[in-house]
Amino acid sequence: MRTPPTAPSRDLRRDAYAVGAAALLVTASVLVGRHIQDTRRTLFVDWPPLLASWAPHTGPGTPAAVLIAVATVAYGPVLAARLSWRALLPSAWATSTVWILSLALVDGWHRGVARRLTTRHEYLQVIDRFHDVPAALRGFTGHILLDSPDNWPAHVAGHPPAATLTFVLLDRAGLRGGGWAGAWCVVVGATACVAVLVALRALADEALARRAAPFLVLAPAAVWMGTSADAYFAAVAAWAVALLALAVTRGSPGWAGVSGLLFGLTCYLSYGLTLVALIAGAVLVLGRHGVRRHPVVLAPLLAGLAVVPAVFTLAGFDWWEAYRLLVTRYAQGAGGIRPYGYWVWANLACVVLVTGPATVAGLRRTAASLLRHRTGARAGVRLAFLVAAAPAALLVADLSGMSKAETERIWLPFALWLLPACAFLPRPRLWLAAQALLALLLNHLLLTGW
């Protein structure tokens, strides 16, 4: 008589099915995208679904990237379990920083770091136009449309002015040029993994946070976090969520105020990051008992949330008018030509490449945990609920039609919240190896750009 499969073997088989389905999705997006681009030239990407070019190469960052990958796979899970919490957080940040930077340096310092934020679409192109910041803010919306005089470059027009002002302030502080701007994005962006760990510990439990730590450090997303302003945006959004988690679980008005301040800043770094409200909503649901015990935290949260919008509004920048004009600008450029019917599902293939096969398997287990919420472990169900908020935000962004291509970079602030699903996986070293291999292959076979 044939022995029925055990529960663990069934779970592993289902993980394999999920990863196989994700691989088919990526393959279809490559083949269909290649056909559309070759015949119609409407995707405006060289290696669909990614904004990248096929160019196998190595560089000065290759040895360090391989070393970090091997060391994290071999020792990451053990160290994450044994280090004290106070030691784990800076260790995760340092390792993430080196991993992101080493991958960026595969393309060399100039192309991989120093030049990224200086190209014609980027923020550093307009630093000299902000010598009078109040005047620049008052006139910001007048340069968004393509047919407007001295229209802003694509990334400046596509974001509220806090994004550009960040680099203006770096320049004013003497940290001028693409090298300093790139370093800022890498170093600050790498703190996002620490913020996610803080939130996981507060809302689920420390054991699950520790299991997730190596996956947050060694994420394939690092390929696009170095060097991209979206890594910086992701970190600000992640800390807003993390501090909200601390506020509602500890009843801390101080953390609530800082969280609100960061949420307000997040909305003025990127219009799309208003969808972080869905993740914040999940935090409030999970922390509802703390809010009931300490309702006072809501006052500083709302007060902090109002600060940045009030400052920019008083300075003359109209967020709603700017977004309305951005929708028009998006239709004037490649966004108006790229086919919605392809990108609405190919964007999901980008998410697979950014988060890796381990996250796909982890999300399958996340869904299973939610389905078994009445009988599952409490901490696991809470983690699954938090993780589930990220796909909800991605789905809204995807269906909006304002995210067609380049989502491997644009969706980084949401993709990071998918990675904790890996805490559900057994055999972490095997899954970490798959994550590292994907990142190394992507970075060494393709030249990514934006």
Secondary structure, DSSP 8 states (H G I E B T S, - for coil): ------HHHHHHHHHHHHHHHHHHHHHHHHHHHHHHHHHT--S--SBTTBSEEE-----TTHHHHHHHHHHHHHHHHHHHHHS-HHHHHHHHHHHHHHHHHHHHGGG-HIIIIITGGGSTTSGGGGGGGGSSHHHHHHTGGGG-STTSTT---HHHHTS-HHHHHHHHHHHHTT--SHHHHHHHHHHHHHTHHHHHHHHHHHHS-HHHHHHHHHHHHT-TTHHHHTT-HHHHHHHHHHHHHHHHHHHHHHT-HHHHHHHHHHHHHHHTT-GGGGGHHHHHHHHHHHTHHHHHH-GGGHHHHHHHHHHHHHHHHHTT--HHHHHHHHHHHHHHSGGGTS-HHHHHHHHHHHHHHHHHHHHHHHHHHHHHHHHTTTTS-HHHHHHHHHHHHHHHHHHHHHHTTS--S-HHHHTHHHHTTTGGGGGG-SSHHHHHHHHHHHHHHHHHHEEE--
